[in-house]
Amino acid sequence: MDVTLELIKESDIEALYPLGNDKDVSWMSGGGLTYPLTYEEFRTKKTITLSVAIGELETYVIRWGNKPVGSIGYFRREIDNPLEIGYWIGKEYWGMGIVSKALKLALDAMRKSGIQGKLIATTMADNIGSQHILLKCGFFETGTEVFPSLARGMDVKGVHFALEL
């Protein structure tokens, strides 16, 4: 099946909620998705609120065939920070190459829209699959950091990556 991206809409959020409100998805997200989440928490994450205020945010639904299976988006945590990209996919779709294709599509869309400069991403140190995806798509590792993870309820080691658009 084909992987496509579309700007996310409310009906996609409704379809994605059961996939994102998952303990294992939350664990690997490192803080982007906590567990359990109410529907309202799922659709109004703090990073989205911050990015809308700054005016830089795009969130796409990842479709596999016609089915919403995850999301990918870019944002800024603070106005002077580089753009950051994040993604997640429902557990039943892990390891199928869907996110690699989605990340390549998102990077192409960013370049076509004229976005330039440094793009960053962070994974949990134990999320080897996500690190492999980033490396496969041209990111390089820039270092590690210990930070508090809301999803895990403890300090965790994260691995930072960057890419020049």
ChimeraX commands (.cxc) that place a marker at each C-alpha (Angstrom):
marker #1 position 0.00,0.00,0.00 radius 0.5
marker #1 position 1.05,3.58,-0.57 radius 0.5
marker #1 position 2.09,5.95,2.19 radius 0.5
marker #1 position 0.73,9.49,1.85 radius 0.5
marker #1 position 0.61,12.63,3.96 radius 0.5
marker #1 position -2.25,15.09,4.26 radius 0.5
marker #1 position -2.67,18.06,6.55 radius 0.5
marker #1 position -4.41,16.71,9.60 radius 0.5
marker #1 position -8.07,17.43,10.22 radius 0.5
marker #1 position -10.45,16.70,13.08 radius 0.5
marker #1 position -11.72,13.42,11.60 radius 0.5
marker #1 position -8.12,12.18,11.38 radius 0.5
marker #1 position -7.52,13.06,15.03 radius 0.5
marker #1 position -10.60,11.03,15.97 radius 0.5
marker #1 position -9.30,8.05,13.98 radius 0.5
marker #1 position -5.77,8.37,15.40 radius 0.5
marker #1 position -6.78,8.70,19.05 radius 0.5
marker #1 position -7.07,4.95,19.77 radius 0.5
marker #1 position -3.64,4.36,18.16 radius 0.5
marker #1 position -1.95,7.22,20.03 radius 0.5
marker #1 position -3.55,6.46,23.38 radius 0.5
marker #1 position -1.35,3.39,23.80 radius 0.5
marker #1 position 1.15,2.71,26.59 radius 0.5
marker #1 position 3.88,1.37,24.26 radius 0.5
marker #1 position 3.50,4.24,21.77 radius 0.5
marker #1 position 3.72,6.66,24.69 radius 0.5
marker #1 position 6.80,4.92,26.11 radius 0.5
marker #1 position 8.71,5.25,22.84 radius 0.5
marker #1 position 7.60,8.84,22.23 radius 0.5
marker #1 position 9.46,9.98,25.31 radius 0.5
marker #1 position 7.00,12.69,26.20 radius 0.5
marker #1 position 5.21,13.66,23.03 radius 0.5
marker #1 position 2.36,11.35,23.99 radius 0.5
marker #1 position 1.67,10.54,27.62 radius 0.5
marker #1 position -0.54,7.64,28.67 radius 0.5
marker #1 position -3.39,7.59,29.28 radius 0.5
marker #1 position -4.65,10.63,27.38 radius 0.5
marker #1 position -8.12,12.05,27.16 radius 0.5
marker #1 position -9.28,12.90,23.66 radius 0.5
marker #1 position -8.95,16.63,24.41 radius 0.5
marker #1 position -5.36,16.17,25.66 radius 0.5
marker #1 position -4.54,14.18,22.53 radius 0.5
marker #1 position -5.74,16.91,20.18 radius 0.5
marker #1 position -4.22,19.87,22.04 radius 0.5
marker #1 position -0.68,18.89,23.00 radius 0.5
marker #1 position 1.48,21.64,24.53 radius 0.5
marker #1 position 3.98,21.72,21.62 radius 0.5
marker #1 position 1.14,22.35,19.19 radius 0.5
marker #1 position -0.14,25.25,21.29 radius 0.5
marker #1 position 3.33,26.79,21.47 radius 0.5
marker #1 position 3.95,26.38,17.76 radius 0.5
marker #1 position 0.64,27.93,16.79 radius 0.5
marker #1 position 1.52,30.96,18.92 radius 0.5
marker #1 position 4.89,31.25,17.16 radius 0.5
marker #1 position 3.18,30.67,13.82 radius 0.5
marker #1 position 5.21,27.69,12.64 radius 0.5
marker #1 position 3.54,24.33,12.65 radius 0.5
marker #1 position 2.43,21.74,10.17 radius 0.5
marker #1 position 0.96,18.44,11.28 radius 0.5
marker #1 position 0.21,15.71,8.79 radius 0.5
marker #1 position -1.71,12.51,9.13 radius 0.5
marker #1 position 0.26,9.50,7.87 radius 0.5
marker #1 position -1.99,7.34,5.74 radius 0.5
marker #1 position -1.27,3.79,4.75 radius 0.5
marker #1 position -3.61,3.24,1.88 radius 0.5
marker #1 position -6.65,5.21,3.05 radius 0.5
marker #1 position -6.16,4.42,6.73 radius 0.5
marker #1 position -4.76,6.99,9.21 radius 0.5
marker #1 position -1.93,5.21,11.06 radius 0.5
marker #1 position 0.09,8.01,12.70 radius 0.5
marker #1 position 1.19,11.60,12.40 radius 0.5
marker #1 position 4.27,13.60,11.57 radius 0.5
marker #1 position 4.85,17.28,12.00 radius 0.5
marker #1 position 7.29,20.07,12.51 radius 0.5
marker #1 position 7.27,22.77,15.15 radius 0.5
marker #1 position 9.39,25.12,17.24 radius 0.5
marker #1 position 9.50,24.81,21.01 radius 0.5
marker #1 position 10.65,28.42,21.30 radius 0.5
marker #1 position 10.87,31.23,18.77 radius 0.5
marker #1 position 14.69,31.15,18.47 radius 0.5
marker #1 position 14.98,27.36,18.36 radius 0.5
marker #1 position 15.50,25.44,15.13 radius 0.5
marker #1 position 12.54,23.62,13.65 radius 0.5
marker #1 position 11.99,20.20,15.15 radius 0.5
marker #1 position 10.28,17.25,13.54 radius 0.5
marker #1 position 8.46,14.51,15.39 radius 0.5
marker #1 position 6.40,11.53,14.44 radius 0.5
marker #1 position 4.63,8.53,15.84 radius 0.5
marker #1 position 2.76,5.58,14.40 radius 0.5
marker #1 position 0.35,3.05,15.85 radius 0.5
marker #1 position 2.08,0.02,17.36 radius 0.5
marker #1 position 0.51,-2.44,14.93 radius 0.5
marker #1 position 2.29,-0.61,12.08 radius 0.5
marker #1 position 5.81,-0.57,13.58 radius 0.5
marker #1 position 8.58,-2.08,11.47 radius 0.5
marker #1 position 6.76,-1.83,8.14 radius 0.5
marker #1 position 8.76,1.07,6.63 radius 0.5
marker #1 position 5.79,3.43,6.81 radius 0.5
marker #1 position 7.50,6.12,8.92 radius 0.5
marker #1 position 10.63,6.16,6.71 radius 0.5
marker #1 position 8.45,6.88,3.69 radius 0.5
marker #1 position 6.42,9.46,5.63 radius 0.5
marker #1 position 9.55,11.26,6.85 radius 0.5
marker #1 position 10.92,11.45,3.31 radius 0.5
marker #1 position 7.59,12.88,2.11 radius 0.5
marker #1 position 7.55,15.45,4.95 radius 0.5
marker #1 position 11.14,16.54,4.21 radius 0.5
marker #1 position 10.28,16.92,0.51 radius 0.5
marker #1 position 7.20,19.01,1.40 radius 0.5
marker #1 position 9.27,21.25,3.69 radius 0.5
marker #1 position 11.90,21.82,1.00 radius 0.5
marker #1 position 9.25,22.54,-1.66 radius 0.5
marker #1 position 7.62,25.10,0.64 radius 0.5
marker #1 position 10.95,26.95,0.92 radius 0.5
marker #1 position 11.89,25.94,4.44 radius 0.5
marker #1 position 15.65,26.03,4.90 radius 0.5
marker #1 position 18.11,25.64,7.72 radius 0.5
marker #1 position 18.63,23.23,10.54 radius 0.5
marker #1 position 15.97,20.66,11.37 radius 0.5
marker #1 position 16.33,18.65,14.58 radius 0.5
marker #1 position 14.81,15.50,16.04 radius 0.5
marker #1 position 15.22,13.63,19.32 radius 0.5
marker #1 position 14.63,9.96,20.08 radius 0.5
marker #1 position 14.75,7.95,23.24 radius 0.5
marker #1 position 18.12,6.19,23.56 radius 0.5
marker #1 position 16.36,2.82,23.47 radius 0.5
marker #1 position 14.28,3.66,20.39 radius 0.5
marker #1 position 16.68,2.11,17.90 radius 0.5
marker #1 position 13.99,1.88,15.21 radius 0.5
marker #1 position 13.41,5.64,15.20 radius 0.5
marker #1 position 17.15,6.33,15.18 radius 0.5
marker #1 position 17.51,4.06,12.14 radius 0.5
marker #1 position 14.71,5.96,10.37 radius 0.5
marker #1 position 16.40,9.32,10.98 radius 0.5
marker #1 position 19.79,8.08,9.78 radius 0.5
marker #1 position 18.19,6.49,6.71 radius 0.5
marker #1 position 16.60,9.86,5.85 radius 0.5
marker #1 position 19.87,11.83,6.05 radius 0.5
marker #1 position 19.95,13.01,9.66 radius 0.5
marker #1 position 23.16,12.70,11.66 radius 0.5
marker #1 position 23.60,12.21,15.39 radius 0.5
marker #1 position 24.61,15.36,17.26 radius 0.5
marker #1 position 24.75,14.19,20.87 radius 0.5
marker #1 position 22.81,12.94,23.86 radius 0.5
marker #1 position 21.05,14.54,26.79 radius 0.5
marker #1 position 19.28,13.38,29.92 radius 0.5
marker #1 position 15.87,14.99,30.34 radius 0.5
marker #1 position 12.63,14.36,32.25 radius 0.5
marker #1 position 10.17,12.22,30.31 radius 0.5
marker #1 position 6.51,12.82,31.07 radius 0.5
marker #1 position 5.61,9.60,29.27 radius 0.5
marker #1 position 8.01,7.50,31.35 radius 0.5
marker #1 position 7.80,9.44,34.59 radius 0.5
marker #1 position 11.58,9.55,35.02 radius 0.5
marker #1 position 14.76,11.06,33.65 radius 0.5
marker #1 position 15.78,9.42,30.37 radius 0.5
marker #1 position 18.59,9.60,27.88 radius 0.5
marker #1 position 17.67,11.12,24.54 radius 0.5
marker #1 position 19.66,11.09,21.32 radius 0.5
marker #1 position 19.68,14.28,19.23 radius 0.5
marker #1 position 19.81,14.35,15.43 radius 0.5
marker #1 position 20.02,17.15,12.87 radius 0.5
marker #1 position 19.66,17.71,9.15 radius 0.5
marker #1 position 20.26,20.79,6.98 radius 0.5
marker #1 position 17.33,21.42,4.67 radius 0.5
marker link #1:1,2 radius 0.2
marker link #1:2,3 radius 0.2
marker link #1:3,4 radius 0.2
marker link #1:4,5 radius 0.2
marker link #1:5,6 radius 0.2
marker link #1:6,7 radius 0.2
marker link #1:7,8 radius 0.2
marker link #1:8,9 radius 0.2
marker link #1:9,10 radius 0.2
marker link #1:10,11 radius 0.2
marker link #1:11,12 radius 0.2
marker link #1:12,13 radius 0.2
marker link #1:13,14 radius 0.2
marker link #1:14,15 radius 0.2
marker link #1:15,16 radius 0.2
marker link #1:16,17 radius 0.2
marker link #1:17,18 radius 0.2
marker link #1:18,19 radius 0.2
marker link #1:19,20 radius 0.2
marker link #1:20,21 radius 0.2
marker link #1:21,22 radius 0.2
marker link #1:22,23 radius 0.2
marker link #1:23,24 radius 0.2
marker link #1:24,25 radius 0.2
marker link #1:25,26 radius 0.2
marker link #1:26,27 radius 0.2
marker link #1:27,28 radius 0.2
marker link #1:28,29 radius 0.2
marker link #1:29,30 radius 0.2
marker link #1:30,31 radius 0.2
marker link #1:31,32 radius 0.2
marker link #1:32,33 radius 0.2
marker link #1:33,34 radius 0.2
marker link #1:34,35 radius 0.2
marker link #1:35,36 radius 0.2
marker link #1:36,37 radius 0.2
marker link #1:37,38 radius 0.2
marker link #1:38,39 radius 0.2
marker link #1:39,40 radius 0.2
marker link #1:40,41 radius 0.2
marker link #1:41,42 radius 0.2
marker link #1:42,43 radius 0.2
marker link #1:43,44 radius 0.2
marker link #1:44,45 radius 0.2
marker link #1:45,46 radius 0.2
marker link #1:46,47 radius 0.2
marker link #1:47,48 radius 0.2
marker link #1:48,49 radius 0.2
marker link #1:49,50 radius 0.2
marker link #1:50,51 radius 0.2
marker link #1:51,52 radius 0.2
marker link #1:52,53 radius 0.2
marker link #1:53,54 radius 0.2
marker link #1:54,55 radius 0.2
marker link #1:55,56 radius 0.2
marker link #1:56,57 radius 0.2
marker link #1:57,58 radius 0.2
marker link #1:58,59 radius 0.2
marker link #1:59,60 radius 0.2
marker link #1:60,61 radius 0.2
marker link #1:61,62 radius 0.2
marker link #1:62,63 radius 0.2
marker link #1:63,64 radius 0.2
marker link #1:64,65 radius 0.2
marker link #1:65,66 radius 0.2
marker link #1:66,67 radius 0.2
marker link #1:67,68 radius 0.2
marker link #1:68,69 radius 0.2
marker link #1:69,70 radius 0.2
marker link #1:70,71 radius 0.2
marker link #1:71,72 radius 0.2
marker link #1:72,73 radius 0.2
marker link #1:73,74 radius 0.2
marker link #1:74,75 radius 0.2
marker link #1:75,76 radius 0.2
marker link #1:76,77 radius 0.2
marker link #1:77,78 radius 0.2
marker link #1:78,79 radius 0.2
marker link #1:79,80 radius 0.2
marker link #1:80,81 radius 0.2
marker link #1:81,82 radius 0.2
marker link #1:82,83 radius 0.2
marker link #1:83,84 radius 0.2
marker link #1:84,85 radius 0.2
marker link #1:85,86 radius 0.2
marker link #1:86,87 radius 0.2
marker link #1:87,88 radius 0.2
marker link #1:88,89 radius 0.2
marker link #1:89,90 radius 0.2
marker link #1:90,91 radius 0.2
marker link #1:91,92 radius 0.2
marker link #1:92,93 radius 0.2
marker link #1:93,94 radius 0.2
marker link #1:94,95 radius 0.2
marker link #1:95,96 radius 0.2
marker link #1:96,97 radius 0.2
marker link #1:97,98 radius 0.2
marker link #1:98,99 radius 0.2
marker link #1:99,100 radius 0.2
marker link #1:100,101 radius 0.2
marker link #1:101,102 radius 0.2
marker link #1:102,103 radius 0.2
marker link #1:103,104 radius 0.2
marker link #1:104,105 radius 0.2
marker link #1:105,106 radius 0.2
marker link #1:106,107 radius 0.2
marker link #1:107,108 radius 0.2
marker link #1:108,109 radius 0.2
marker link #1:109,110 radius 0.2
marker link #1:110,111 radius 0.2
marker link #1:111,112 radius 0.2
marker link #1:112,113 radius 0.2
marker link #1:113,114 radius 0.2
marker link #1:114,115 radius 0.2
marker link #1:115,116 radius 0.2
marker link #1:116,117 radius 0.2
marker link #1:117,118 radius 0.2
marker link #1:118,119 radius 0.2
marker link #1:119,120 radius 0.2
marker link #1:120,121 radius 0.2
marker link #1:121,122 radius 0.2
marker link #1:122,123 radius 0.2
marker link #1:123,124 radius 0.2
marker link #1:124,125 radius 0.2
marker link #1:125,126 radius 0.2
marker link #1:126,127 radius 0.2
marker link #1:127,128 radius 0.2
marker link #1:128,129 radius 0.2
marker link #1:129,130 radius 0.2
marker link #1:130,131 radius 0.2
marker link #1:131,132 radius 0.2
marker link #1:132,133 radius 0.2
marker link #1:133,134 radius 0.2
marker link #1:134,135 radius 0.2
marker link #1:135,136 radius 0.2
marker link #1:136,137 radius 0.2
marker link #1:137,138 radius 0.2
marker link #1:138,139 radius 0.2
marker link #1:139,140 radius 0.2
marker link #1:140,141 radius 0.2
marker link #1:141,142 radius 0.2
marker link #1:142,143 radius 0.2
marker link #1:143,144 radius 0.2
marker link #1:144,145 radius 0.2
marker link #1:145,146 radius 0.2
marker link #1:146,147 radius 0.2
marker link #1:147,148 radius 0.2
marker link #1:148,149 radius 0.2
marker link #1:149,150 radius 0.2
marker link #1:150,151 radius 0.2
marker link #1:151,152 radius 0.2
marker link #1:152,153 radius 0.2
marker link #1:153,154 radius 0.2
marker link #1:154,155 radius 0.2
marker link #1:155,156 radius 0.2
marker link #1:156,157 radius 0.2
marker link #1:157,158 radius 0.2
marker link #1:158,159 radius 0.2
marker link #1:159,160 radius 0.2
marker link #1:160,161 radius 0.2
marker link #1:161,162 radius 0.2
marker link #1:162,163 radius 0.2
marker link #1:163,164 radius 0.2
marker link #1:164,165 radius 0.2
view
